[in-house]
Amino acid sequence: EYYLVKYAIKYASKSKEEKASKNEGEVILLDSSKICDSLLKMLRENDNSHNKADDGHYVKTIYESIGKTATYKQLSVCLAELRKCLKLEKVVPSYSNARMIGAIKGYGWLHISKAI
């Protein structure tokens, strides 16, 4: 289930051109604001306290995808989540600093899209 969700997040955050160039069949356009809202909800509801394994790579994928799908309306919320991640990573680092890498990549995608 973990890998299914992880790759669903990556696929949903791909652009139409990326999907078309890889010939992944019929391209279904999804509203990026709905995708970003779903990603933010998944991030808020993520509770790994009962699991001994680290979920850093899963959360990293969510942070990257937030950077790819954020709209101008959601920009302040997304930036707040990315900043919160970077502050939390200083206090409680994840395995291989995966969350921090995801947040930095999320910032990078926002810069590339000229959102910030």
N, C-alpha and C positions, 0 to 999 in steps of 0.2 A: 504494500500500500504506500509506503514511504517513497519508493522510486516512481510509482505511478503519479503521485502528486507532484514530485519534484520535476519530472519531465513534462507534466501538463502545464506547470508554471512556465517553464522555459519555452514551450511551444506557443502558449498564449501570448507571451511577450515578444515573439518574433514579428517583424514587420511583414506586410503583404508581399513586398519585393523578395524578402528572404525565403518565404514559403514558396512563391512562384518560381524562383530560380532553382530550387531544389526539387521541383516537380513533385510536390507532396499532394498531388491530387487537387480536388476542388478547394479553393481558398475561401474560407468562411471569415468574413470580416466581423470582428467583435468590437464593441465600443470600449476604447482603452480606459475610459473613466470607470466603467463597471469592473474591468479587470483590476485596475488599481485599487478600487474600493474592496474587492475580494481579497487582494493581497494584503492590504492593511488590516482587514478583519482577521485573516489567518495569522498575521504577525501578533496581533493583540491577544488572540485566543490561544496562542502557542504556549503550552505548559509542559515542560519536559521534566518536571520535578519528580515524577514517579519512575522515570527511566534512567538507568545508570549510564547509558551511552549519550555522548554529546550530540546535540542536534545542530551544531555550528554550520555544517555544510548545507543543511536544509534551509536554515535562516539566511545564509549567504545568498542562496539562489533567490529567495524572496526579496532581499534588499536590491540585488541586481535588477530584478524584474520591475521593482517599483521605480527605479531610475529610468527604465525603458518605457514604462507606460504612463507615467505621471502627466496629468494635464495641467494647464495653468490654474484651474480652480483648485486643484488638489496640491499645488506646489508647496504651500506653507505646511500642510500636514505631513507631506512626504519628507520635506527637509527636517522637520522636527523629529521624525522617526529616525532618520539617518544620523542626526546629531546625537540623539539619545543613545543610539547604538555605539557611536564612537566614545561617548562618555562612559558608558557601561563597560566597554571593552577595556578601558584603563583600570577599572576596579576589579572586574572578574573576566579575565581573558578566556576566550574559547580556544579549543584545540587548533593549533597552527594559526591563531588569530583569524579564523575563517570569517567570522562576522564582520570584523573590521575591513577585511579585503572586500567583502560584498558591499559594505556601505561606501567604500571609496569608489568601487566600480559603479555603484548607483549614482554617486555624485558625478562621475565621469560621463555617464549616459545623459545626465541632465545638462552638463556642459556642452556635449556634442549636439544635443537638440536645441541648444541656445535658450534653454528655459531659465538658467541662472547665469 
